[in-house]
Amino acid sequence: MKNKFPIPILLFLLAAITSFSSLAQEKEYYELKTYTIKSDTQEKMVDGYLENAYMPALKRMGIDNIGVFKVRPDKFKASDKIYVLIPFQSLAEFDKLEAMLAVDKTHLSAGAAYIHATHDKKPYDRISSILLRAFPDMPKMKPSEVEGERADRVYELRSYEGPTEAMYNRKVDMFNEGGEVKLFEDLGFNAVFYADVISGDKMPNLMYMTTFTNMKKRDALWKDFVDSDKWKEISVMDKYLNTVSHADIDLLYPTEYSDY
């Protein structure tokens, strides 16, 4: 049977497909695990497991730049969550994680108290998990370079939900083609990641994390952002209006055993 396309066109199509696949593979995936805890005892159990068993096991698998964060003190918000951000080079790496943990003897030994906790002494109230895929304009995570006391740092985790898939895609475009990611970079927001939520209980949804030395620096940079000519330009463009139906903002700080 004859080919429908001449050889040069076929070669062009194959090259384009290969190039597209390569670009797609370059994007990292992230799992954001959130432990909800109800007591100091639970917090100590989860901290002990993450620091002494879970994170060392992930590093033995070649997974680095694991972030562990807690809610900054706030009289209006309970500090009842521990966030764990794990980068993966592929979905296959994410898929094999639990199976590898199950046969890692060092992990099983170091995490025995957590792993074999009884129902009446459980280490957490609930775990939630979100799977994300990095944006084109920041396909790889960049661990924060901010310095200073960890308790003073601000790691701002934002979640933007879209009213529909089409309007959500326009918000994603605003970050990438619209130049919002570049604006954050130019102003020095020290972003860790920007990503689409590809599996979660709130969709369509994007999330990103920016980092600051302290609250004073955070507030000053956000003022610079809002006052910038670039933001004033893109924020009033028709195609970007009403593209966020709900936003969640969590102000966090890194634990002492977090990688950054």
C-alpha positions as CSV (number, residue, x, y, z in Angstrom):
1,M,0.0,0.0,0.0
2,K,1.4,3.4,-1.0
3,N,2.1,6.0,1.6
4,K,-0.4,8.9,1.7
5,F,2.4,11.4,2.2
6,P,5.7,11.9,0.3
7,I,8.8,10.9,2.2
8,P,10.0,14.4,3.1
9,I,6.6,15.2,4.6
10,L,6.6,11.9,6.6
11,L,10.1,12.7,7.9
12,F,8.9,16.2,8.9
13,L,5.9,14.8,10.7
14,L,8.0,12.2,12.5
15,A,10.4,14.9,13.6
16,A,7.6,17.1,14.9
17,I,6.1,14.2,16.8
18,T,9.4,13.3,18.3
19,S,10.1,16.9,19.2
20,F,6.7,17.3,20.8
21,S,7.2,14.0,22.8
22,S,10.6,15.2,24.0
23,L,9.1,18.5,25.2
24,A,6.3,16.8,27.0
25,Q,8.7,14.5,28.8
26,E,10.8,17.4,30.0
27,K,7.9,18.6,32.2
28,E,8.1,17.4,35.8
29,Y,5.2,16.0,37.8
30,Y,4.6,16.8,41.4
31,E,2.7,15.2,44.1
32,L,1.4,17.4,46.9
33,K,0.5,15.4,49.9
34,T,-1.3,17.1,52.8
35,Y,-1.4,15.5,56.2
36,T,-4.2,16.8,58.5
37,I,-3.3,16.4,62.1
38,K,-5.2,17.0,65.3
39,S,-2.6,16.9,68.1
40,D,1.0,17.5,69.0
41,T,1.4,13.7,69.3
42,Q,0.3,13.2,65.7
43,E,2.5,16.0,64.5
44,K,5.6,14.4,66.1
45,M,4.7,11.0,64.6
46,V,4.4,12.4,61.1
47,D,7.5,14.6,61.5
48,G,9.5,11.6,62.7
49,Y,8.3,9.4,59.8
50,L,8.9,11.9,57.1
51,E,12.4,12.9,58.4
52,N,13.8,9.5,59.4
53,A,12.0,7.1,57.1
54,Y,10.1,8.6,54.1
55,M,12.5,11.2,52.8
56,P,15.6,9.0,53.2
57,A,13.8,6.3,51.2
58,L,12.8,8.7,48.4
59,K,16.4,9.9,48.2
60,R,17.6,6.2,47.9
61,M,15.3,6.1,44.8
62,G,17.0,9.1,43.4
63,I,14.3,11.7,44.2
64,D,15.6,15.0,45.5
65,N,14.3,18.4,46.3
66,I,11.5,17.2,48.6
67,G,9.8,20.1,50.4
68,V,8.0,19.8,53.7
69,F,6.1,22.7,55.0
70,K,3.8,23.8,57.8
71,V,1.3,26.6,58.2
72,R,2.7,29.9,59.5
73,P,1.3,31.0,62.9
74,D,-2.0,32.8,62.4
75,K,-4.6,33.5,65.0
76,F,-7.3,33.1,62.3
77,K,-6.1,29.8,60.9
78,A,-5.4,26.5,62.6
79,S,-1.9,25.1,62.0
80,D,-3.2,21.6,61.5
81,K,-1.5,20.6,58.2
82,I,1.8,19.3,57.0
83,Y,2.5,19.7,53.3
84,V,4.9,17.4,51.4
85,L,5.9,18.4,47.8
86,I,7.6,15.6,45.8
87,P,9.0,16.1,42.3
88,F,8.9,13.2,39.7
89,Q,10.7,13.1,36.4
90,S,7.8,11.0,34.9
91,L,4.5,9.4,35.8
92,A,6.2,6.0,35.7
93,E,8.4,7.2,38.6
94,F,5.3,8.3,40.5
95,D,3.6,5.0,39.8
96,K,6.3,2.8,41.2
97,L,6.8,4.8,44.4
98,E,4.5,2.9,46.8
99,A,5.7,-0.5,45.5
100,M,9.4,0.5,46.2
101,L,8.6,1.8,49.7
102,A,6.9,-1.5,50.5
103,V,10.1,-3.5,49.9
104,D,12.6,-1.0,51.3
105,K,13.7,-2.7,54.5
106,T,15.4,0.4,55.9
107,H,12.2,2.4,55.4
108,L,10.1,-0.2,57.0
109,S,12.3,-0.4,60.0
110,A,12.8,3.3,60.5
111,G,9.1,4.1,60.0
112,A,7.8,1.1,62.0
113,A,6.0,3.2,64.6
114,Y,4.1,5.2,62.0
115,I,3.5,2.3,59.6
116,H,2.2,-0.1,62.2
117,A,0.2,2.5,64.2
118,T,-3.1,1.2,65.6
119,H,-6.5,2.7,64.8
120,D,-6.8,4.3,68.2
121,K,-3.3,5.9,68.0
122,K,-3.3,6.9,64.3
123,P,-0.6,9.4,63.3
124,Y,-2.9,11.7,61.3
125,D,-6.5,12.4,60.7
126,R,-6.4,12.2,56.9
127,I,-4.1,12.4,53.9
128,S,-5.0,14.2,50.7
129,S,-3.0,14.0,47.5
130,I,-2.9,16.2,44.4
131,L,-1.0,15.3,41.2
132,L,0.4,18.2,39.1
133,R,2.2,18.7,35.8
134,A,4.7,21.6,35.4
135,F,3.9,24.6,33.2
136,P,5.8,25.0,29.9
137,D,7.5,28.2,31.0
138,M,8.9,26.5,34.1
139,P,9.1,22.8,33.3
140,K,11.5,22.0,36.2
141,M,11.2,22.8,39.9
142,K,13.6,25.3,41.3
143,P,14.2,24.8,45.0
144,S,14.0,28.1,46.8
145,E,17.2,30.1,47.3
146,V,15.8,32.4,50.0
147,E,17.9,32.5,53.2
148,G,17.4,33.4,56.8
149,E,15.6,31.6,59.7
150,R,13.3,29.0,58.4
151,A,10.5,30.0,60.8
152,D,10.6,33.6,59.3
153,R,10.5,32.5,55.7
154,V,7.2,32.7,53.7
155,Y,6.5,29.9,51.2
156,E,3.3,31.1,49.5
157,L,1.2,28.3,48.0
158,R,-1.6,29.5,45.7
159,S,-4.4,27.6,44.1
160,Y,-6.5,29.1,41.3
161,E,-9.7,27.4,40.2
162,G,-11.3,28.2,36.9
163,P,-15.1,28.5,36.3
164,T,-14.9,26.3,33.1
165,E,-12.1,24.4,31.3
166,A,-12.0,27.0,28.5
167,M,-11.6,30.0,30.9
168,Y,-9.1,28.0,33.0
169,N,-7.0,27.4,29.9
170,R,-6.9,31.2,29.3
171,K,-5.6,31.7,32.9
172,V,-2.9,29.2,32.2
173,D,-2.1,31.1,29.0
174,M,-1.8,34.3,31.1
175,F,0.9,32.7,33.2
176,N,2.8,31.4,30.1
177,E,2.3,33.3,26.9
178,G,0.9,36.2,28.8
179,G,4.1,36.7,30.7
180,E,3.0,36.3,34.3
181,V,5.7,33.7,35.1
182,K,8.3,36.0,33.6
183,L,7.0,38.9,35.6
184,F,7.3,36.9,38.9
185,E,10.9,36.0,37.9
186,D,11.9,39.5,37.0
187,L,10.6,40.8,40.3
188,G,12.4,38.1,42.3
189,F,9.6,36.0,43.7
190,N,11.8,32.9,43.8
191,A,9.1,30.6,42.5
192,V,9.5,26.9,43.2
193,F,7.0,25.6,40.6
194,Y,3.9,26.5,38.5
195,A,1.7,23.6,37.5
196,D,-1.6,22.3,36.3
197,V,-3.6,20.0,38.7
198,I,-4.2,16.9,36.6
199,S,-5.8,14.9,39.4
200,G,-7.4,16.5,42.5
201,D,-10.7,17.2,44.1
202,K,-10.8,20.8,42.8
203,M,-10.6,21.1,39.0
204,P,-9.9,22.8,36.7
205,N,-7.1,24.1,38.9
206,L,-3.6,25.4,38.8
207,M,-1.1,25.8,41.7
208,Y,2.2,27.6,42.2
209,M,4.6,28.4,45.0
210,T,6.7,31.6,45.5
211,T,9.1,32.2,48.4
212,F,10.3,35.1,50.5
213,T,12.8,35.8,53.2
214,N,10.0,37.1,55.5
215,M,6.5,38.7,55.5
216,K,7.9,42.2,55.0
217,K,9.7,41.1,51.8
218,R,6.6,39.2,50.7
219,D,4.3,42.2,51.1
220,A,6.7,44.6,49.3
221,L,7.1,42.3,46.3
222,W,3.4,41.8,45.9
223,K,3.0,45.6,45.9
224,D,5.6,45.8,43.2
225,F,3.7,43.1,41.2
226,V,0.4,44.9,41.4
227,D,2.0,48.2,40.5
228,S,4.0,46.9,37.6
229,D,3.2,48.1,34.0
230,K,3.1,44.4,32.9
231,W,0.4,43.4,35.4
232,K,-1.7,46.5,34.6
233,E,-1.4,45.6,30.9
234,I,-2.4,41.9,31.1
235,S,-4.9,42.1,34.0
236,V,-7.4,44.1,32.0
237,M,-7.2,42.1,28.7
238,D,-10.6,40.7,27.8
239,K,-9.4,37.2,27.3
240,Y,-8.0,37.0,30.9
241,L,-11.0,38.5,32.7
242,N,-13.0,36.3,35.1
243,T,-10.7,33.3,34.6
244,V,-10.4,32.6,38.3
245,S,-13.6,31.5,40.2
246,H,-11.9,30.7,43.5
247,A,-8.4,31.2,45.0
248,D,-6.8,29.6,48.1
249,I,-3.7,31.2,49.6
250,D,-1.6,29.3,52.2
251,L,1.3,31.0,53.8
252,L,3.8,28.3,54.9
253,Y,7.3,27.9,56.3
254,P,9.8,25.0,55.7
255,T,10.5,22.5,58.4
256,E,14.1,22.0,59.5
257,Y,14.4,18.8,57.6
258,S,12.8,20.2,54.3
259,D,15.3,20.2,51.4
260,Y,14.7,23.9,50.9
